[in-house]
């Protein structure tokens, strides 16, 4: 460790009397550097846009016609594809999701060395017209600066996470010129914690970013905001309707993004080709509907100020923006989902406001006001950060009167969207990869297991008219101490246990001829399929019972399954396996942050060139290192004489150029 780094580390880990000073200095530096990085990123987008759409168009269009502009996004797509193929390493998750993963699993350690190149590729994507947003790259810029300080100064995981949160707050504060929204975005989405010390550092970082931003670009918000009109409680039913519409739009947006991701991933299209082809499609549609191009900030401003308020066009733009944002991201353009959700909200709100104005002309509704509130409602339904959405629009309007309809529409949107899809656009990808986050951390082992994953789906049942003598024989045959009781139509009416049977016989031996319906327990404690095993276990403990029927929440007498002590044991085994897998994931993320190269996992195929050979005998491609071998539950640190067998799970660190050779060596037959 160099003398300077050692001194800086000592300063950041001073005794408590100096802690506030070190945190204030760290927040100031991270906030200012993050703001400078994001402002330069936004300026780069402007330069690229001017070069391709203004200067380039001025030279070419007079000789060819406007049709040639449809190739502008294709040119950007080709450049993006080539850079991603040759110079950028693969990532499991992009943008905000990658920051969330690093904070949850790797103490906030990010691969910051590639961030400048990623930001450049994002600027090319946006400048050439890809339908993505600049906020996710802005978050990565701020997070990478915070992670850089944390890693270079050898900070603890807790302090590094705090630095990352400060950088994220500064990135959003600069992107929207809204420091309060930046603070709550960092707290709601990234850190998930609210402690005075950490909150103070995040606030200071956002404030310093806002100070620099306003000194250089002025105090104006990201969008030009119109005069807002709110007529009192009579308007609230209309905002209820807007919230109810915003939720399905947000859900469709989330599903479209992951549908496009899966489509392009399974298509195995070359990295340079997919964004090029999609770029041609974006350019062709963009000639007629330029509102979908880039971050759509100008289009949002026009909608808010009533300059592009045509009902049919606005409805069409909602679906076009969802489609082209999804395929832009799926094809490989780099950008975010934040800004497109704001455009969707503005277009949806504007269309809804126009319709309501025509239906109720005497109330004097203002469509642009609905467009403004719609932005927050769709954003909240998409990213599941209601406070961020409310504060962002409140900061942009600087009008207290907007808060009530804002809160109302946002609450309705997020409640409805969460009911149908519990995960946000960021966390859904993590959940699909096995990582469930709660308050910025991986959840308890049993919280990650749903009842439906371990329940007995078709349990044996006892009919209400079955005599106790027969039930006793069933208990012996099935080796169980309890079973659900159903009526003639198969509806759940109770539970009968061995204790119930013994109690009835102790009262009167003649009770052996009574039926299950006579002695079963009808006051049921039940559990639902989507609840966690932790909740089910707590319920079993409180009521001192060893089994629970699983029922449909919409139809409480419909039996879906059965959980008992054996189910809990299976849940523990599954949870511990997931915990081990996530610990392994955390090590991978840390290793990627240290080596700045992708960490790959490959399974040795039967008949692969490496199968049956030792590590020393294998001709590994240049730029690839074998880190470890997992054989079943056994973890092996590889040496030269380690024999590689079919089915072994290899963890490798590899440069992008070596990945193809590794796959042919490990995963393909000789």
Secondary structure as GFF3:
##gff-version 3
##sequence-region A 1 670
A	DSSP	alpha_helix	3	12	.	.	.	ID=ss1
A	DSSP	alpha_helix	16	49	.	.	.	ID=ss2
A	DSSP	pi_helix	50	55	.	.	.	ID=ss3
A	DSSP	alpha_helix	56	64	.	.	.	ID=ss4
A	DSSP	three_ten_helix	66	71	.	.	.	ID=ss5
A	DSSP	alpha_helix	72	86	.	.	.	ID=ss6
A	DSSP	alpha_helix	95	105	.	.	.	ID=ss7
A	DSSP	three_ten_helix	112	114	.	.	.	ID=ss8
A	DSSP	alpha_helix	115	128	.	.	.	ID=ss9
A	DSSP	alpha_helix	135	152	.	.	.	ID=ss10
A	DSSP	alpha_helix	157	176	.	.	.	ID=ss11
A	DSSP	alpha_helix	179	185	.	.	.	ID=ss12
A	DSSP	pi_helix	186	191	.	.	.	ID=ss13
A	DSSP	alpha_helix	196	217	.	.	.	ID=ss14
A	DSSP	three_ten_helix	233	235	.	.	.	ID=ss15
A	DSSP	alpha_helix	236	267	.	.	.	ID=ss16
A	DSSP	alpha_helix	271	286	.	.	.	ID=ss17
A	DSSP	three_ten_helix	290	292	.	.	.	ID=ss18
A	DSSP	alpha_helix	297	304	.	.	.	ID=ss19
A	DSSP	alpha_helix	311	331	.	.	.	ID=ss20
A	DSSP	alpha_helix	338	359	.	.	.	ID=ss21
A	DSSP	three_ten_helix	361	363	.	.	.	ID=ss22
A	DSSP	alpha_helix	367	383	.	.	.	ID=ss23
A	DSSP	alpha_helix	386	397	.	.	.	ID=ss24
A	DSSP	alpha_helix	402	420	.	.	.	ID=ss25
A	DSSP	alpha_helix	427	432	.	.	.	ID=ss26
A	DSSP	beta_strand	437	438	.	.	.	ID=ss27
A	DSSP	beta_strand	441	442	.	.	.	ID=ss28
A	DSSP	alpha_helix	451	454	.	.	.	ID=ss29
A	DSSP	beta_strand	461	463	.	.	.	ID=ss30
A	DSSP	alpha_helix	468	478	.	.	.	ID=ss31
A	DSSP	beta_strand	482	486	.	.	.	ID=ss32
A	DSSP	beta_strand	492	497	.	.	.	ID=ss33
A	DSSP	alpha_helix	498	507	.	.	.	ID=ss34
A	DSSP	three_ten_helix	509	513	.	.	.	ID=ss35
A	DSSP	alpha_helix	516	519	.	.	.	ID=ss36
A	DSSP	beta_strand	526	528	.	.	.	ID=ss37
A	DSSP	alpha_helix	533	543	.	.	.	ID=ss38
A	DSSP	beta_strand	547	552	.	.	.	ID=ss39
A	DSSP	beta_strand	555	564	.	.	.	ID=ss40
A	DSSP	alpha_helix	565	595	.	.	.	ID=ss41
A	DSSP	beta_strand	598	603	.	.	.	ID=ss42
A	DSSP	beta_strand	624	631	.	.	.	ID=ss43
A	DSSP	beta_strand	634	636	.	.	.	ID=ss44
A	DSSP	beta_strand	649	654	.	.	.	ID=ss45
A	DSSP	three_ten_helix	656	658	.	.	.	ID=ss46
A	DSSP	alpha_helix	659	666	.	.	.	ID=ss47
###
